[in-house]
Amino acid sequence: MHARTDYNASLAVLGAVIGSWLGCPLVDPIIGLLIGAAILFITWDATKSMWYRLMDAIDPEYLARAEQVIAGQMGVESLHRYCTGHCTGPAPALHRCAPPYGCSCSR
């Protein structure tokens, strides 16, 4: 993704240089504004992704499916989910509360 973005930005700059060289000076600031907007979108996306990772976020669809499968097991009273450390993949830690051991966490 990063290399493709750099490639596209370089092509846009080349277009701005050629446009200015051909006598259309307005092309340069327009291309500059477009590249600036692209940088803002990329920064927003990276910030959002980093924030979710810091908060140990996990894909909600994956969690719903995991809860559905695990909650359907015989003897399960309740299901608690948590993620410790860096959950880089779709692998949250699931805490299953079932008899006879009970549940050590509050409900």
ChimeraX attribute file (.defattr): number of C-alpha atoms within 10 A of each C-alpha:
attribute: neighborCount
match mode: 1-to-1
recipient: residues
	/A:1	6
	/A:2	8
	/A:3	8
	/A:4	9
	/A:5	14
	/A:6	11
	/A:7	12
	/A:8	13
	/A:9	19
	/A:10	13
	/A:11	12
	/A:12	18
	/A:13	17
	/A:14	14
	/A:15	15
	/A:16	21
	/A:17	16
	/A:18	15
	/A:19	15
	/A:20	14
	/A:21	10
	/A:22	9
	/A:23	9
	/A:24	12
	/A:25	14
	/A:26	11
	/A:27	17
	/A:28	18
	/A:29	11
	/A:30	12
	/A:31	18
	/A:32	15
	/A:33	11
	/A:34	13
	/A:35	18
	/A:36	13
	/A:37	12
	/A:38	14
	/A:39	14
	/A:40	12
	/A:41	12
	/A:42	14
	/A:43	12
	/A:44	12
	/A:45	12
	/A:46	12
	/A:47	12
	/A:48	12
	/A:49	13
	/A:50	13
	/A:51	12
	/A:52	12
	/A:53	15
	/A:54	12
	/A:55	14
	/A:56	16
	/A:57	17
	/A:58	18
	/A:59	11
	/A:60	9
	/A:61	9
	/A:62	13
	/A:63	16
	/A:64	10
	/A:65	11
	/A:66	16
	/A:67	16
	/A:68	12
	/A:69	10
	/A:70	15
	/A:71	16
	/A:72	10
	/A:73	11
	/A:74	8
	/A:75	12
	/A:76	14
	/A:77	13
	/A:78	15
	/A:79	16
	/A:80	14
	/A:81	12
	/A:82	11
	/A:83	14
	/A:84	9
	/A:85	9
	/A:86	12
	/A:87	16
	/A:88	11
	/A:89	8
	/A:90	10
	/A:91	13
	/A:92	20
	/A:93	12
	/A:94	15
	/A:95	15
	/A:96	18
	/A:97	18
	/A:98	15
	/A:99	10
	/A:100	7
	/A:101	7
	/A:102	12
	/A:103	16
	/A:104	8
	/A:105	8
	/A:106	5
	/A:107	7
